[in-house]
Amino acid sequence: MATETDSSAPNPPSAVHSDELLAQVAALPALPGVYRYFDADGAVLYVGKARNLKKRVSSYFQKDHGGTRIGHMVGKIARMDTTVVRSEAEALLLENNLIKTLNPRYNILFRDDKSYPYLKITAAQPGEARAAEGQTAKRSAAAWPRVAYYRGAVDKKHHYFGPYPSAWAVKEAILLLQKVFRLRTCEDTVFANRTRPCLLYQIKRCSGPCVGLVSDEDYALDVAHAEAFLRGETQQVLEVLEARMLKHSEQLEFEQAAELRDQIAALSNVLHQQAVDNVDDRDVDILAVKVQGGRACVNLAMVRGGRHLGDRAYFPVHVEDAAAIYDDEESSTSESAEAAPPPVEVQVLEAFIAQHYMEVPAVPTLVTSEPVSKRLTEALSQQTGIRIRAIHQPREQRRIWLEMAQTNAALQLARLLAEEGSQQARTRALAEALALPQDRLDELRIECFDISHTAGEATQASCVVFHHHKMQNSEYRRYKIDGITPGDDYAAMRQVLTRRYGKLAQALREEGAEGELGAELTDRLPDLVLVDGGKGQVAMAREVFELLGLDLALIVGVEKGEGRKVGLEELVFADGRDKVYLGKDSAALMLVAQIRDEAHRFAITGMRAQRAKVRVGGSRIEEIPGVGPKRRAKLLQRFGGVRGVASASVDDLTSVDGISRELAEAIYRALR
């Protein structure tokens, strides 16, 4: 069972790795599984799969990798974990699950910053008829299905179609359903309180179920036809509509026949515009990959119900490092000496497929720009329960779709490279303008602060971070400002800077900047602190930094120019340097403005959300003893929102089912 791992290696592993680690490697079984490498700090370096764990993992420690990327990684390995599985397919799925969750440094990783949107059609909920004063009885809003944009976890209660590549694609589909099938899109609270049809009815985008202008049967038919259309059953829908139109015509019901005629014309026009009336494919994903300049792009185009919904670009990280390690391990463990590792395009595409379809529903057909492993599609089929096939070199309509995806992948990657090039140029220009070190521009870190409020209400401060030539959204922070005079921006700036750097400055003083820990803390300080403001804000920042014992040269204020015009901003320094005007066409000013505007955007969105919560009561209703989610929902539905509840009298509140007189009085007091 033991494997000789150190006798023949040019650089013995024992010189770098612990005896415990080497013993663990020697004891590995010759079974399929997944392995994880960790560095001395516990960070995950690499996640890999193997048909034979012993053979694969031993290959890392049996040879000298020199100064290659894999050599750098192997030199950092301090600990290893392994998991034995039943098959290579299970290993593949587990590997990519771990890659998604652990974010290892040397794996190709696709990051998806948000879930996919869906088109949702609510299920009809039977409800009793009710009649308000002066109105005829009508069913509750929930009894009339509604079409809506949706993002989040799906359930079996309602009907979901998608996923769609973008919010725009969903909204286009909703507009289409409004034009052709005239389904409602209004919220239930709006629906329940309508006494006359809205503008959407007037422009023929809704059939007016809120005021009884369409029968239950006709609306249910429209919903069924809309769902069939979204499933791609367009021809069947047209045939049913034509049959209904002829029937009305034969019965001399010409008005109803004319409405169906217009519906058929609208649907036919949509099909003609989208050129899908002769497409047999229902659900297809088209995947094209482009690699250039150390970066990669996978363009995913979606066809759902036979309609091309648009595309979405993905840009993986760690491409060069991961490809180098993949090439090395494949060549060292290949059973055939002539076998070569797959091109990097194939590696990127397979990584995307394995990671993407763990979170997104798979489709039966994948059209790919590169050939992918049959083992991969078999593993996905096993996981999803759907027989998935990948088609390379497609024909006819699929070929057209693939060519479109390839073109878009190339364009998106070119755009990314151009943006990254311009960002690096802007970083360099700013470093030159402010005399910052030029030898570590990739590590240049800028933090920018902004204060936002409305007449002193809901004051918030934002801190945004620019690092590695781009904004780092995950490092943004908001600070709720308390205990100051409303509208005092200087006091707000003092508070946020003290909270942000106070503990860091204290740790530096305690450990000393010359010590090992002190050096680490110094690395965490930004190279530049931007303050959105002129002399006053900079003076306040100077006071805070002097009190904390930090370098004043870090502080730069962005002062608005004459007339507050964009491009006329000047930089104000806390260490006594003269103001600097960079020029409206300066690349450095463009970067400063980009960071400043992002700080302002981040602050104002947080402020508006906080202000809205303060003004409308937020979750105050549910905080009232005796009012839970169900009673809260009934109150909101009855009065149309929190403000309606707040303005209701005690007698009005008691008219809601489940609200006693005592509870109504408690609600009345709590909201005033």
Secondary structure as UniProt FT lines:
FT   HELIX           13..15
FT   HELIX           19..26
FT   STRAND          33..38
FT   TURN            40..41
FT   STRAND          44..50
FT   HELIX           53..61
FT   TURN            66..67
FT   HELIX           69..76
FT   STRAND          79..84
FT   HELIX           88..102
FT   TURN            105..106
FT   STRAND          117..121
FT   TURN            133..134
FT   HELIX           141..143
FT   STRAND          147..151
FT   STRAND          159..161
FT   HELIX           167..181
FT   HELIX           188..192
FT   HELIX           199..202
FT   TURN            203..204
FT   HELIX           209..211
FT   HELIX           216..230
FT   TURN            231..232
FT   HELIX           234..250
FT   TURN            251..252
FT   HELIX           254..274
FT   TURN            277..278
FT   STRAND          284..292
FT   TURN            293..294
FT   STRAND          295..304
FT   TURN            305..306
FT   STRAND          307..314
FT   HELIX           319..333
FT   TURN            337..338
FT   HELIX           344..356
FT   TURN            357..359
FT   STRAND          365..368
FT   HELIX           374..384
FT   STRAND          389..392
FT   HELIX           396..433
FT   TURN            434..435
FT   TURN            439..440
FT   HELIX           441..443
FT   STRAND          445..454
FT   TURN            455..456
FT   STRAND          457..467
FT   TURN            468..469
FT   STRAND          470..471
FT   HELIX           473..475
FT   STRAND          477..480
FT   TURN            486..487
FT   HELIX           489..511
FT   TURN            513..514
FT   HELIX           516..524
FT   STRAND          528..531
FT   HELIX           535..548
FT   HELIX           552..554
FT   STRAND          555..559
FT   HELIX           562..564
FT   TURN            566..567
FT   STRAND          570..573
FT   TURN            574..575
FT   TURN            584..585
FT   HELIX           587..616
FT   TURN            618..619
FT   HELIX           620..623
FT   TURN            625..626
FT   HELIX           629..639
FT   HELIX           642..647
FT   HELIX           650..654
FT   TURN            657..658
FT   HELIX           661..670
//
